[in-house]
Amino acid sequence: MSDRLPGFSTLAVHAGAQPDPTTGARATPIYQTTSFVFNDADHAASLFGLQAFGNIYTRIGNPTNAVLEERVAALEGGTAALAVASGHAAQVVVLQQLLQPGDEFIAARKLYGGSINQFTHAFKSFGWNVVWADPDDIASFERAVTPRTKAIFIESIANPGGSITDIEAISTVARKAGVPLIVDNTLASPYLIRPIDHGADIVVHSLTKFLGGHGNSLGGIIVDAGTFDWSTGGKYPMLSEPRPEYHGIRLQETFGNFAFAIACRVLGLRDLGPALSPFNAFMILTGIETLPLRMQRHCDNAKAVAEFLAGHPAVASVSYAGLPSDKYHQLARKYAPKGAGAVFTFSLKGGYDAGVNLVSKLQLFSHLANVGDTRSLVIHPASTTHSQLDDAAKVKSGAGPDVVRLSIGIEDKEDLIADLEQALGA
């Protein structure tokens, strides 16, 4: 190729991949192996001592997974990435590098229900404490900062309501506090929003959703922006202090602008063990090749469905940033001009019972706990994904009792609208 930088669609197909040097296979092979043969004793020692890059054991790294990591890093504009077993695993591995027992991180209150549960309950056993802030009130993030704060966590497009987060404004708060900004970019995908361009230091994804796109493989990924100085102030000893398990190497000093990705691999993935299956990596890579085509269709369909629902007499309100009347529309125009995503919520005039009834009447929409599939999906969050929250917390997170969440697929929009019409009429 010439010296020009490849476009997004070209990267989605080619980044990280080369024909297999042994067989000439064009598609990335599935390296379904647990371990790899060393050249000799010195080679093995250099790999284990972080003095050379290479393959040791699939729990730590695998050639199929490496192509996936390089591809997503390229799409997000990061310096390096690490693939893991799920989006939840990505969050655990990221925060393990940043937090010590007793430390805090600030999280936007509008998050996926599973993340709220993980942050509130599971992380307590590690001594990690979450402090909640309101993404509609940037000052609430500033007020939440304490000397124990080590990170800020937000979603670019929030689940379930599809609200757009002001990444740049919250990045300013993180910079002032001297902590990294972590952005879950699952619902947007890098096709719609690249958080690193707006001040994010770390990006995470559930690869299970739009990047994989076909509802057939679990996965998660961590992208290092290479923008944060981990040596400042001694806040992050996992990166700035000598690591005894690697003969005193300081990861920040040795690996520079991809030190965080290295730390996640050799301190997190190695010891916690949430490795991604090479087969799942292969499936997700295949999905990413069509990401630009799928995401545009997702967004176009979602806008048409949201417009239909906004005019239906049984619907009380629609929360979709692609609608000009939506409170997040201006943020959507700024951060996601190609489309406001494919996941949104709407409220029914009949309340909780109407939401449960609608889900049971839909025929083309699949009732299940996932988003980002080629198929259109529906769920009633208050009785499922956000059921662990009390009523007040459900409302604050955008999952009130009358709310239904849709993940719009790539079917014909006329068929989706017809299914919703018959269900609402029933």
C-alpha positions in Angstrom: 0.0 0.0 0.0 1.0 3.7 -0.3 1.9 5.8 2.8 -1.8 6.8 3.3 -3.4 5.5 6.5 -6.0 2.8 5.9 -9.6 3.6 6.4 -11.8 2.1 9.1 -13.4 -0.5 6.8 -10.0 -1.6 5.5 -8.6 -1.9 9.1 -11.7 -3.9 10.1 -10.8 -6.5 7.5 -7.0 -6.4 7.5 -5.5 -5.0 10.7 -3.3 -7.5 12.5 -3.6 -10.2 9.9 -1.2 -11.7 7.3 -1.4 -14.9 5.3 -0.3 -17.8 7.4 3.5 -18.1 6.8 3.4 -21.9 6.8 0.3 -22.8 4.8 -0.5 -19.5 3.0 -4.0 -19.6 4.5 -5.7 -16.2 4.0 -8.1 -16.4 6.9 -6.4 -16.2 10.4 -6.0 -19.8 11.6 -7.4 -21.0 14.9 -4.3 -21.9 16.9 -6.1 -24.4 19.1 -3.2 -25.3 21.3 -2.5 -24.9 25.0 1.3 -24.2 24.7 4.2 -23.5 22.3 7.6 -25.0 21.8 10.6 -22.9 22.7 13.6 -22.6 20.4 16.0 -23.4 23.2 16.6 -22.7 26.9 17.7 -19.1 26.4 14.6 -18.4 24.3 12.4 -19.8 27.0 14.1 -17.7 29.7 13.9 -14.5 27.7 10.1 -15.0 27.2 9.5 -15.7 30.8 11.6 -12.7 31.8 9.8 -10.3 29.5 13.0 -9.7 27.6 11.4 -11.0 24.3 7.9 -11.2 22.9 6.5 -14.5 21.9 4.1 -17.3 22.7 4.4 -19.4 25.9 0.9 -20.6 27.0 -2.5 -19.7 25.6 -3.7 -18.4 29.0 -1.2 -15.6 28.5 -1.3 -15.2 24.7 -2.2 -16.9 21.5 -1.5 -16.1 17.8 -5.2 -16.0 16.9 -6.0 -13.8 19.9 -3.1 -11.6 18.9 -4.6 -10.7 15.6 -7.9 -9.8 17.3 -6.0 -7.6 19.8 -4.1 -5.8 17.1 -7.2 -5.2 15.1 -9.3 -3.7 17.9 -6.3 -1.6 19.0 -6.1 -0.2 15.4 -9.8 0.5 15.2 -9.8 2.3 18.6 -6.6 4.2 17.9 -4.8 2.6 20.9 -1.2 1.4 21.3 -2.0 -2.2 22.3 -4.8 -4.4 23.5 -5.5 -7.6 25.5 -8.4 -10.0 24.7 -10.0 -11.8 27.6 -12.9 -14.1 28.2 -15.7 -11.6 28.6 -16.5 -7.9 29.2 -16.8 -8.5 32.9 -13.3 -10.1 32.9 -11.9 -7.1 31.1 -13.2 -4.8 33.9 -11.7 -7.0 36.7 -8.3 -7.2 34.9 -8.2 -3.4 34.3 -9.1 -2.4 37.9 -6.7 -5.0 39.4 -3.8 -3.0 37.9 -5.1 0.3 39.4 -6.6 -0.5 42.8 -5.3 -1.6 46.1 -7.6 -2.7 49.0 -9.3 0.4 50.3 -9.0 2.4 47.1 -11.9 4.0 45.2 -13.1 4.4 41.7 -15.8 6.7 40.4 -18.4 5.2 38.1 -21.3 6.8 36.1 -24.6 5.7 37.5 -26.0 4.9 34.1 -24.3 1.5 33.4 -25.2 -2.0 32.3 -26.9 -3.7 35.2 -24.3 -6.4 35.4 -21.6 -3.8 35.8 -23.5 -2.1 38.6 -23.8 -5.4 40.4 -20.2 -6.3 39.8 -19.0 -2.9 41.1 -21.4 -2.7 44.1 -21.1 -6.3 45.4 -18.4 -8.5 43.8 -15.6 -5.8 44.1 -16.2 -5.4 47.8 -14.4 -8.7 48.4 -11.3 -7.1 46.9 -11.6 -4.1 49.0 -12.4 -1.9 46.0 -15.0 0.7 46.6 -17.2 2.3 43.9 -18.5 5.9 44.3 -21.4 6.8 42.0 -21.7 9.9 39.9 -24.4 11.3 37.6 -23.3 11.5 34.0 -25.8 14.3 33.4 -24.1 16.3 36.2 -20.4 16.6 35.4 -19.8 18.4 38.7 -20.9 15.2 40.6 -17.7 13.5 39.3 -15.6 16.4 40.7 -17.3 16.2 44.0 -16.7 12.4 44.2 -12.9 12.7 43.9 -11.0 11.9 47.1 -7.3 11.0 47.8 -8.3 7.4 47.4 -9.7 7.8 43.9 -7.7 5.8 41.3 -9.9 5.8 38.2 -13.2 7.0 36.6 -15.4 4.6 34.7 -18.1 5.5 32.2 -19.9 4.1 29.1 -19.8 6.0 25.9 -23.4 5.1 25.1 -25.1 4.0 28.3 -26.9 0.7 28.7 -29.9 0.4 28.8 -31.2 3.8 27.8 -28.8 4.7 25.0 -27.9 8.1 26.5 -24.7 9.7 25.2 -22.0 10.5 27.8 -19.9 13.7 27.5 -16.5 12.0 27.4 -14.5 15.1 27.0 -16.0 16.8 30.0 -15.4 13.8 32.2 -11.9 13.4 30.8 -11.2 16.9 32.0 -12.2 15.9 35.5 -10.0 12.8 35.3 -7.0 14.9 34.2 -7.5 17.3 37.0 -7.7 14.4 39.5 -4.6 12.7 38.0 -6.4 9.5 37.3 -7.2 7.5 34.1 -10.5 7.6 32.4 -11.9 4.2 31.5 -14.6 4.1 28.8 -16.8 1.0 28.1 -17.4 1.5 24.3 -19.4 -1.7 23.8 -22.7 -0.1 22.6 -21.0 2.4 20.3 -18.2 0.3 18.9 -15.3 2.3 17.4 -17.3 2.7 14.2 -19.5 5.2 16.0 -17.3 6.6 18.8 -13.5 6.4 19.4 -13.2 7.4 23.1 -9.4 7.8 22.9 -10.0 10.7 20.5 -12.0 12.4 23.3 -9.6 11.8 26.2 -10.0 8.2 27.3 -6.9 6.5 28.6 -8.4 2.9 28.6 -11.2 1.5 26.5 -13.0 -1.8 27.3 -15.5 -3.8 25.3 -17.7 -6.8 25.6 -16.7 -8.4 22.3 -19.8 -10.5 22.7 -21.9 -7.6 21.5 -21.5 -5.4 18.4 -17.8 -6.3 17.6 -18.6 -10.0 17.3 -22.1 -9.1 16.3 -23.6 -12.6 15.8 -24.5 -13.7 19.3 -22.3 -16.8 19.1 -19.1 -16.0 21.1 -18.2 -14.5 24.5 -15.2 -12.2 24.7 -13.9 -9.0 26.2 -11.0 -6.7 25.3 -8.9 -3.9 26.9 -7.3 -1.2 24.8 -4.4 0.9 26.1 -4.5 4.4 24.7 -0.8 5.0 25.7 -1.7 8.4 27.1 -1.4 8.1 30.8 1.9 8.5 32.8 1.7 5.7 35.4 4.8 6.9 37.3 3.2 10.1 38.5 2.9 10.4 42.3 3.3 6.7 43.0 -0.4 6.0 42.7 0.0 3.0 40.5 2.7 0.7 42.0 1.7 -2.2 39.8 3.1 -0.2 36.9 5.7 2.1 38.5 7.4 -0.1 41.1 9.8 -3.0 40.6 7.9 -6.2 39.9 9.5 -9.0 42.0 8.0 -11.7 39.7 10.0 -10.2 36.8 13.4 -9.5 38.4 12.6 -5.9 39.4 11.3 -4.7 36.0 9.4 -1.4 36.2 6.7 -1.9 33.6 6.1 1.9 32.9 9.9 2.4 32.4 10.4 -0.7 30.3 7.3 -0.7 28.0 6.4 3.0 27.8 3.2 3.8 26.1 1.9 0.3 26.1 2.9 -0.5 29.7 -0.7 -0.8 30.8 -1.6 -3.4 28.2 1.5 -5.4 29.3 0.5 -5.2 32.9 -2.9 -6.5 32.2 -1.4 -9.4 30.4 1.5 -10.4 32.6 0.0 -9.4 36.0 -3.7 -9.8 35.4 -4.4 -12.4 32.8 -1.5 -14.6 33.8 -2.6 -14.8 37.4 -6.4 -14.4 37.3 -6.7 -16.6 34.2 -9.8 -15.3 32.2 -8.3 -16.4 28.9 -10.2 -16.0 25.6 -10.7 -19.2 23.6 -8.8 -19.0 20.2 -12.0 -20.3 18.6 -14.0 -17.4 20.0 -11.3 -15.0 18.9 -11.6 -16.4 15.4 -15.4 -16.0 15.4 -15.2 -12.5 16.7 -12.5 -11.6 14.1 -14.9 -12.8 11.4 -17.6 -10.6 12.9 -15.4 -7.5 13.0 -14.8 -7.7 9.2 -18.5 -6.6 8.6 -18.7 -4.2 11.6 -19.0 -1.0 9.5 -21.7 -2.4 7.3 -23.6 -3.9 10.3 -23.4 -0.8 12.5 -24.7 1.5 9.9 -27.7 -0.8 9.3 -28.2 -1.2 13.0 -28.3 2.6 13.4 -30.6 3.3 10.4 -33.0 0.6 11.6 -33.0 1.9 15.2 -33.8 5.4 14.1 -36.8 4.2 12.0 -38.1 2.1 14.9 -37.6 4.9 17.4 -39.6 7.3 15.2 -42.4 4.8 14.9 -42.6 4.2 18.7 -42.5 8.0 19.4 -45.7 8.3 17.5 -47.6 5.4 19.0 -50.4 6.1 21.4 -49.4 3.3 23.8 -45.9 4.6 24.2 -45.3 7.2 27.0 -41.7 8.2 25.9 -38.8 7.0 23.8 -35.1 7.5 24.9 -33.1 7.5 21.8 -30.4 10.1 21.1 -31.0 9.9 17.4 -34.3 11.7 17.8 -34.1 15.5 17.5 -36.3 15.8 20.6 -34.1 13.7 22.8 -32.1 15.4 25.5 -28.9 13.7 24.3 -29.3 14.6 20.7 -26.7 17.3 20.6 -24.2 15.0 22.3 -25.0 12.4 19.7 -24.3 14.8 16.9 -20.9 15.7 18.5 -19.7 12.2 19.4 -21.6 9.8 17.1 -22.5 11.7 13.9 -22.9 8.4 11.9 -25.7 7.2 14.2 -26.8 7.1 17.8 -26.4 3.3 18.2 -28.9 0.5 18.1 -29.8 0.0 21.8 -32.5 2.2 23.4 -35.4 2.1 25.7 -39.0 3.3 25.6 -41.7 3.5 28.3 -45.2 2.2 28.1 -48.3 3.9 29.5 -49.4 0.7 31.2 -46.3 0.5 33.5 -44.6 -2.7 34.6 -47.4 -5.1 33.5 -47.5 -3.5 30.0 -43.8 -4.0 29.6 -43.8 -7.6 30.6 -46.9 -8.2 28.4 -45.3 -6.5 25.3 -42.2 -8.8 25.6 -44.4 -11.9 25.5 -46.3 -10.7 22.5 -43.4 -10.0 20.2 -42.6 -12.6 17.5 -39.7 -11.4 15.5 -37.8 -9.9 18.4 -36.0 -12.5 20.5 -36.5 -12.1 24.3 -33.1 -12.6 25.8 -30.3 -10.9 27.8 -27.9 -9.7 25.2 -27.5 -6.8 22.8 -25.5 -6.2 19.6 -26.8 -9.2 17.7 -27.7 -9.3 14.0 -31.1 -10.3 15.3 -33.4 -7.8 17.0 -33.7 -8.4 20.8 -36.0 -7.2 23.6 -35.9 -7.4 27.3 -37.7 -5.8 30.3 -34.8 -4.6 32.4 -36.7 -4.1 35.7 -37.5 -7.8 35.9 -34.2 -9.1 34.6 -30.9 -7.3 34.0 -31.6 -4.6 36.6 -33.7 -6.6 39.0 -31.1 -6.6 41.7 -31.6 -2.8 42.1 -34.3 -1.1 44.3 -37.0 0.9 42.4 -35.2 4.2 42.9 -31.9 2.9 41.6 -33.7 1.3 38.6 -35.1 4.7 37.7 -31.7 6.4 38.1 -30.0 3.9 35.9 -32.7 4.3 33.2 -34.4 1.0 33.9 -37.7 2.0 35.5 -40.6 -0.5 35.9 -42.3 0.7 32.7 -39.1 0.6 30.5 -38.5 -1.9 27.7 -35.1 -2.2 26.1 -34.6 -2.9 22.4 -31.4 -3.9 20.5 -32.2 -3.4 16.9 -30.8 -5.8 14.4 -30.2 -5.8 10.7 -33.5 -7.2 9.5 -35.8 -5.2 7.2 -37.1 -2.3 9.3 -40.6 -2.7 8.0 -40.8 -6.1 9.5 -39.5 -4.9 12.9 -42.1 -2.1 13.0 -44.9 -4.5 12.0 -44.0 -6.8 14.9 -44.0 -4.0 17.4 -47.3 -2.7 16.0 -49.0 -6.1 16.4 -47.6 -6.5 19.9 -48.6 -3.0 21.1 -52.0 -3.6 19.6 -52.4 -6.9 21.4 
